[in-house]
Amino acid sequence: MPRILMVASEATPFAKTGGLADVVGSLPRALLELGHQTAVVMPRYGNIATHDWTQAWRNVVVYLGRHAISCDIWSKIERGVTFFLVDCPWLFDRWGYYGHPDDHLRFGALSQAVLAVIRLLWRPDIVHLHDWQSALVAPYLKTRFAADPTFHGIKIVYTIHNLEHQGRFGRAVFDELNLDPWLMRPDFMEYFGDVNLMKGGIAFSDAITTVSPRYAAEIRTPEFGCGLDGFLGRHADKLRGILNGADYEEWNPATDPHLAAHYDRDNLAGKTECKRDLLREFGLPLDNMDRPVLGIVSRMAKQKGFDLLASAAWEMMNDDVCLAVVGSGEQRYEDLFRGLASAFPGRVAAYFGFNNKLAHKVEAGADIFLMPSLFEPCGLNQIYSLRYGTIPVVRATGGLDDTVDGGTGFKFWGYWPHDFLLATRAALDEYRRPEEWTARMRRAMDRDFSWSASAKMYSDLYRGLLGR
Ligand code: ADP
């Protein structure tokens, strides 16, 4: 079976800001079960302590413009998967993983360090890249360093987790990336005079995947293409959608260590206890036990539909519901929830920040989960919600449309507050009919989005590329 080396900017359990980390943390393990050897390369951020890691290589030097950057490589086997950390404190030991002015250097160094890992430590048959942060590996392997015999025959898979973030930098950055000058053209990495790293990943990979079939179709349209729909159209023959899987070892209400009580489809009593625990955790009065609790766990970004929520929330609160939110991101959305909490004291509570334990408690303790996304490449929280019997109300876009159906959740189509309100009301109406609601919860909990089917699709893709 082919050996797979993944490259990404985050992976559970070491670093996470969103779904990318869940995928890179769990797909390699699912591939392992199919017989692949798998490894992951990622940065060593400041929060990752290396005392139980092995120093695999010292002083790998990569060259970016006038910078000669020295990195150390750490390794560790986690659940059968080999992880390599690229350690360069002045680049990665910072507050926040992204959004620094020298991100091109940070992820350029990561990408070149990957070449060193391949030469020195772990030669794969397939390099599987994720999002813009590792996209540079593709042009490096296929152009600048293509003559190195170590790399001959290696095929590249590039996965787009979110087309909105493309790694776009000013023209001057190109000279710092050690790329061949001819790549700075619109059919490769130029984008309206800027450098676009994701375009490099798309242009130089042997196969492109994105994280749901629906999103794979959507990103070829101007509405969802983020300016790259035409470019993706030119590479459409190698583009396909493969739905993300869920890691049910981590997200399982019958065993979840973060919960006050456990439950499953045949014994739902524990869910009531989880609801009580959630209210306590958020400091909400226990009279909310009689109300439907709406839950949100999300990055607070426009993508997630918070503008829609802002327009619908006051009306929604009139339905005598309780709202529990965990999220971090844009100030204006945090302010929205602060406003709601003071307008509806005792019925709205929000935690601003990243808190995995609380995220699990919301998934288990809420009755209804809201995900009115403007766009959603795959979305994992609705998949976790289904498993936790927490009925999702979602906008039918991307992976939300692929994973939620009329029997398990409530969907709406237009990006209009009224549509969102109607879908939520339909859920609330059914919530007041306990028999129907319980049947729906069971149907939702029965849905299986484990990795097995999707990992098999990736495995077939890898083997197809290698002609095996
Ligand atoms: P995205 O990757 O676009 O943020 P996904 O639904 O694919 O959205 O994945 C989000 C992941 O991040 C889920 O595992 C979710 O539980 C987690 N998450 C998001 N925000 C928070 C937060 N504030 N605290 C804890 N976990 C969070």
Boltz pocket constraint, residues with backbone or C-beta under 6 A from the ligand:
constraints:
  - pocket:
      binder: B
      contacts: [[A, 17], [A, 18], [A, 19], [A, 20], [A, 22], [A, 297], [A, 298], [A, 299], [A, 326], [A, 327], [A, 328], [A, 351], [A, 353], [A, 354], [A, 355], [A, 356], [A, 357], [A, 359], [A, 378], [A, 379], [A, 380], [A, 381], [A, 382]]
      max_distance: 6.0
